[in-house]
Amino acid sequence: MNKWKIKELVMATGNKGKLKELSVLLAPLGIAVLSPADCGVEGLFVEETGETFEQNAVLKALAYCKATGLPAVADDSGLCVDALSGAPGVYSARFGGEGLTDAQRTSLLLEQLEDVPMENRGAHFTSAVALALPDGDGFVVSGECYGMVALSPSGEGGFGYDPVFFYAPEGCTFADMQDEVKNRVSHRAVAMRLLVEQLERSANNADQ
């Protein structure tokens, strides 16, 4: 990794928010973040067969690295609920089956927690972010954010389970939270900062 001084990389997502977030974080290092569309691989399907967030992130990063010949970053994230023994976990985006909307998945989650009191509704978001390099090198980092599953949805922002993830330090759900605050405290923000720290160390080592 130390021999690499990365100038550009592709992020395995079509989510403009994620692309912008990583672009801002990597700008001070002089690293340009490309979208799959920029690299002609928009719509690339990667089957998420891993049993952990880290394994799925690595699978996606490796696939995009191979398809583009560029360093690739991918993330995999989800919600782990204590009362459900960590579910939906890596199946967060497929909870309840294929074809459901975010609102339907959230509704299903609340149904399964219907008789669970607030003090037992602890949960955390996890985000794993992987970097894959064309020479086969790379690494994966993870971030977490702890909160509770609210009794009902609140807020219009965010996506996924954000309307029911209550973050006590801010006194609101992720969906009610200002973007700049969420981008500071979220699981993905923690993981992205760790990614940037690794890349910064690599760039410094490459200069020596």
C-alpha positions as CSV (number, residue, x, y, z in Angstrom):
1,M,0.0,0.0,0.0
2,N,2.8,2.4,0.8
3,K,4.1,2.4,-2.7
4,W,0.7,3.8,-3.9
5,K,0.1,7.5,-4.3
6,I,-3.5,7.5,-5.6
7,K,-4.6,10.3,-7.8
8,E,-8.1,9.0,-8.6
9,L,-10.5,6.2,-7.6
10,V,-13.9,5.0,-8.4
11,M,-16.6,4.7,-5.7
12,A,-19.0,1.7,-6.2
13,T,-22.2,3.7,-5.7
14,G,-24.7,5.7,-7.7
15,N,-25.6,7.6,-4.6
16,K,-24.7,11.2,-5.2
17,G,-24.6,12.0,-1.5
18,K,-22.0,9.4,-0.9
19,L,-19.9,10.5,-3.9
20,K,-20.0,14.1,-2.7
21,E,-19.1,13.1,0.9
22,L,-16.1,11.2,-0.2
23,S,-15.0,13.8,-2.7
24,V,-15.0,16.5,0.0
25,L,-13.0,14.2,2.4
26,L,-10.4,13.3,-0.2
27,A,-10.0,16.7,-1.9
28,P,-7.2,17.8,0.5
29,L,-5.2,14.7,-0.5
30,G,-5.6,15.6,-4.2
31,I,-7.6,12.4,-4.9
32,A,-10.4,12.6,-7.5
33,V,-13.5,10.5,-6.8
34,L,-15.2,9.1,-9.9
35,S,-18.6,7.6,-10.2
36,P,-19.4,4.3,-11.9
37,A,-20.9,6.3,-14.8
38,D,-17.7,8.3,-15.2
39,C,-15.9,4.9,-15.7
40,G,-18.5,3.3,-18.0
41,V,-19.5,0.6,-15.5
42,E,-22.8,2.1,-14.4
43,G,-25.2,-0.7,-13.5
44,L,-22.5,-3.3,-12.6
45,F,-24.2,-5.9,-10.4
46,V,-22.2,-7.5,-7.6
47,E,-23.9,-10.3,-5.7
48,E,-23.5,-9.7,-1.9
49,T,-22.8,-13.2,-0.7
50,G,-20.7,-12.2,2.3
51,E,-21.7,-13.0,5.8
52,T,-20.4,-9.7,7.2
53,F,-20.5,-6.0,6.1
54,E,-16.7,-6.2,5.6
55,Q,-16.9,-9.2,3.3
56,N,-19.6,-7.5,1.1
57,A,-17.7,-4.2,0.9
58,V,-14.6,-6.1,-0.2
59,L,-16.6,-8.0,-2.9
60,K,-17.9,-4.8,-4.3
61,A,-14.6,-3.0,-4.2
62,L,-12.8,-5.8,-5.9
63,A,-15.5,-6.1,-8.7
64,Y,-15.3,-2.4,-9.5
65,C,-11.5,-2.4,-9.4
66,K,-11.4,-5.3,-11.8
67,A,-14.0,-3.6,-14.1
68,T,-12.3,-0.3,-14.3
69,G,-8.6,-1.0,-13.6
70,L,-8.7,1.8,-11.0
71,P,-8.5,1.8,-7.2
72,A,-12.0,1.3,-6.0
73,V,-13.9,2.1,-2.8
74,A,-17.1,0.4,-1.8
75,D,-19.2,0.4,1.4
76,D,-21.7,-1.9,2.9
77,S,-23.9,-0.9,5.8
78,G,-26.9,-1.8,7.8
79,L,-28.9,-1.7,11.0
80,C,-28.3,-4.2,13.8
81,V,-31.1,-4.3,16.4
82,D,-30.3,-5.8,19.8
83,A,-33.9,-7.2,20.4
84,L,-33.7,-9.0,17.1
85,S,-30.3,-10.6,17.8
86,G,-28.5,-8.2,15.4
87,A,-31.1,-8.4,12.6
88,P,-31.6,-7.2,9.9
89,G,-27.8,-6.7,9.8
90,V,-26.2,-7.6,6.4
91,Y,-29.8,-8.2,5.1
92,S,-30.9,-4.6,5.9
93,A,-31.5,-3.7,2.2
94,R,-33.3,-7.0,1.6
95,F,-35.2,-7.2,4.9
96,G,-38.7,-8.7,4.3
97,G,-37.7,-9.8,0.8
98,E,-36.9,-8.2,-2.6
99,G,-39.0,-5.3,-3.9
100,L,-40.0,-3.6,-0.7
101,T,-39.6,0.1,-0.3
102,D,-37.7,1.7,2.5
103,A,-41.0,2.7,4.2
104,Q,-42.2,-0.9,4.0
105,R,-39.0,-2.3,5.5
106,T,-39.2,0.2,8.3
107,S,-42.8,-0.6,8.9
108,L,-41.9,-4.3,9.1
109,L,-39.2,-3.6,11.6
110,L,-41.5,-1.6,13.8
111,E,-44.1,-4.5,13.7
112,Q,-41.4,-6.9,14.9
113,L,-40.6,-4.6,17.8
114,E,-44.2,-3.7,18.6
115,D,-44.1,-5.2,22.1
116,V,-40.5,-4.2,22.9
117,P,-40.3,-1.2,25.4
118,M,-38.1,1.7,24.5
119,E,-35.4,0.8,27.0
120,N,-34.9,-2.5,25.1
121,R,-34.8,-1.0,21.6
122,G,-31.1,-0.5,21.4
123,A,-29.6,-0.6,17.9
124,H,-26.5,0.4,16.0
125,F,-25.7,1.2,12.4
126,T,-22.5,-0.3,11.0
127,S,-20.6,0.7,7.9
128,A,-17.7,-1.1,6.3
129,V,-15.6,0.7,3.7
130,A,-13.2,-1.2,1.5
131,L,-10.4,-0.1,-0.8
132,A,-9.2,-2.4,-3.5
133,L,-6.1,-1.7,-5.6
134,P,-5.2,-3.0,-9.1
135,D,-2.1,-4.7,-7.7
136,G,-4.3,-6.8,-5.3
137,D,-3.5,-4.7,-2.2
138,G,-6.2,-2.9,-0.2
139,F,-7.8,-2.7,3.2
140,V,-11.2,-2.4,4.9
141,V,-12.3,-0.2,7.8
142,S,-15.5,0.0,9.8
143,G,-17.5,2.5,11.7
144,E,-20.5,2.3,14.1
145,C,-23.1,4.6,15.5
146,Y,-25.3,3.6,18.5
147,G,-28.8,4.6,19.1
148,M,-32.4,3.3,19.6
149,V,-35.2,2.2,17.3
150,A,-37.9,4.8,17.8
151,L,-41.6,3.9,18.4
152,S,-42.6,5.5,15.1
153,P,-41.0,7.2,12.1
154,S,-40.0,10.9,12.3
155,G,-38.3,13.1,9.7
156,E,-38.2,13.5,5.9
157,G,-34.4,13.3,5.4
158,G,-32.0,10.5,4.9
159,F,-33.0,7.1,3.6
160,G,-33.5,3.5,4.7
161,Y,-34.1,3.2,8.4
162,D,-33.1,6.8,9.2
163,P,-36.6,7.8,10.2
164,V,-36.7,5.3,13.1
165,F,-33.0,5.5,14.2
166,F,-33.0,7.8,17.3
167,Y,-29.7,9.3,18.2
168,A,-29.8,10.5,21.8
169,P,-26.9,13.0,21.7
170,E,-28.8,15.1,19.1
171,G,-32.3,14.2,20.5
172,C,-33.7,13.2,17.1
173,T,-33.8,10.6,14.4
174,F,-31.3,10.5,11.6
175,A,-34.1,11.6,9.3
176,D,-34.7,14.7,11.4
177,M,-31.0,15.5,11.6
178,Q,-29.2,18.2,9.6
179,D,-27.0,16.7,6.9
180,E,-23.9,18.4,8.2
181,V,-24.5,16.9,11.7
182,K,-25.3,13.4,10.3
183,N,-22.1,13.5,8.1
184,R,-20.1,14.1,11.3
185,V,-21.6,11.5,13.6
186,S,-22.9,8.7,11.4
187,H,-21.4,5.2,11.0
188,R,-20.4,6.0,7.5
189,A,-18.7,9.2,8.5
190,V,-16.6,7.3,11.1
191,A,-15.6,4.7,8.5
192,M,-14.9,7.3,5.8
193,R,-12.6,9.2,8.2
194,L,-10.7,6.0,8.9
195,L,-10.4,5.5,5.1
196,V,-9.0,9.0,4.6
197,E,-6.5,8.5,7.5
198,Q,-5.2,5.3,5.8
199,L,-4.9,7.0,2.4
200,E,-3.2,10.0,4.0
201,R,-0.6,7.8,5.7
202,S,-0.1,6.0,2.4
203,A,0.5,9.2,0.5
204,N,2.9,10.4,3.1
205,N,4.9,7.2,3.0
206,A,5.0,7.3,-0.8
207,D,6.6,10.7,-0.6
208,Q,9.4,9.4,1.6
